[in-house]
């Protein structure tokens, strides 16, 4: 589902005027937030998604504060963008990765068995 969301974003974005470097950044950010959604859903197997972020998860607590700023750095700082080949995302395109994250999170939450 996460790969489908990132692939859809990458597939349709060029038709709306995004260059290949911008599409790379968009797809990467969507994949990153999709992995966070999968982690939260996995953590919520036995309870509601609302409680999952507040339960102890040392791996997520160690990795997320390091990787999230690096993602922001590669999306917004020109030297880092040039290094990884990402283009600057403007306007509504900045809302696509978080929107995909919310969509994946809600879809996977809805697909969980009701007894879990």
C-alpha positions as CSV (number, residue, x, y, z in Angstrom):
1,X,0.0,0.0,0.0
2,X,2.9,2.4,0.8
3,X,4.6,1.5,-2.4
4,X,1.4,2.1,-4.3
5,X,1.0,5.6,-2.7
6,X,4.6,6.6,-3.5
7,X,4.3,5.1,-7.0
8,X,1.0,6.9,-7.6
9,X,2.6,10.2,-6.5
10,X,5.6,9.6,-8.8
11,X,3.4,8.5,-11.7
12,X,1.0,11.5,-11.7
13,X,3.4,14.3,-10.6
14,X,5.1,14.8,-14.0
15,X,1.8,15.4,-15.6
16,X,1.3,18.3,-13.3
17,X,4.6,19.9,-14.2
18,X,7.1,18.5,-11.7
19,X,10.6,17.7,-13.0
20,X,12.3,14.4,-12.4
21,X,14.3,15.7,-9.5
22,X,11.1,17.0,-7.8
23,X,9.4,13.7,-8.4
24,X,12.4,11.9,-6.7
25,X,12.0,14.0,-3.6
26,X,8.2,13.6,-3.6
27,X,8.5,9.8,-3.8
28,X,11.2,9.6,-1.2
29,X,9.3,11.7,1.3
30,X,6.1,9.7,0.6
31,X,8.0,6.4,1.2
32,X,9.6,7.7,4.4
33,X,6.2,8.8,5.9
34,X,4.7,5.5,4.7
35,X,7.3,3.5,6.7
36,X,6.4,5.6,9.7
37,X,2.7,4.8,9.1
38,X,3.6,1.1,8.9
39,X,5.5,1.3,12.1
40,X,2.6,2.9,13.9
41,X,0.1,0.4,12.6
42,X,2.3,-2.5,13.6
43,X,2.5,-1.0,17.1
44,X,-1.2,-0.7,17.3
45,X,-2.1,-4.4,16.6
46,X,-3.6,-4.9,20.0
47,X,-5.0,-1.4,20.6
48,X,-6.2,1.7,18.9
49,X,-3.9,3.7,16.6
50,X,-4.5,6.7,19.0
51,X,-2.5,5.0,21.7
52,X,0.3,3.5,19.5
53,X,2.5,6.7,19.4
54,X,2.5,7.0,23.2
55,X,3.6,3.4,24.0
56,X,7.3,2.9,24.5
57,X,9.2,2.1,21.3
58,X,12.9,2.6,21.7
59,X,13.8,1.9,18.1
60,X,11.3,4.5,16.8
61,X,12.4,7.0,19.5
62,X,16.0,6.6,18.5
63,X,15.6,6.6,14.7
64,X,12.8,9.1,14.0
65,X,14.5,12.2,15.6
66,X,17.6,11.6,13.5
67,X,16.0,10.6,10.2
68,X,13.1,13.2,10.1
69,X,15.5,16.2,10.2
70,X,17.7,14.6,7.6
71,X,14.6,14.2,5.3
72,X,13.7,17.9,5.9
73,X,17.3,18.8,5.2
74,X,17.4,17.0,1.9
75,X,14.0,18.4,0.8
76,X,14.7,22.1,1.8
77,X,18.5,22.8,1.8
78,X,19.8,23.4,-1.7
79,X,23.3,21.8,-1.2
80,X,21.7,18.7,0.2
81,X,19.1,18.6,-2.6
82,X,21.9,18.8,-5.1
83,X,23.8,16.0,-3.4
84,X,20.9,13.5,-3.4
85,X,19.3,14.8,-6.6
86,X,16.0,16.1,-5.1
87,X,14.2,19.2,-6.4
88,X,12.5,21.7,-4.3
89,X,8.8,20.9,-3.6
90,X,6.5,23.9,-3.6
91,X,3.0,24.7,-2.5
92,X,0.5,21.9,-2.6
93,X,3.2,19.3,-3.4
94,X,4.4,19.6,0.2
95,X,1.0,18.3,1.3
96,X,1.2,15.1,-0.8
97,X,3.5,13.0,1.5
98,X,1.6,13.8,4.7
99,X,-1.7,13.2,2.9
100,X,-0.5,9.9,1.7
101,X,0.7,9.1,5.2
102,X,-2.7,9.8,6.7
103,X,-4.4,7.8,3.9
104,X,-2.2,4.8,4.4
105,X,-2.6,5.0,8.2
106,X,-6.3,5.2,8.0
107,X,-6.6,2.5,5.4
108,X,-4.4,0.0,7.3
109,X,-6.2,0.8,10.5
110,X,-9.5,0.0,8.8
111,X,-8.1,-3.3,7.4
112,X,-7.1,-4.5,10.8
113,X,-9.2,-7.4,12.2
114,X,-11.8,-6.1,14.7
115,X,-10.6,-8.6,17.3
116,X,-7.1,-7.2,17.3
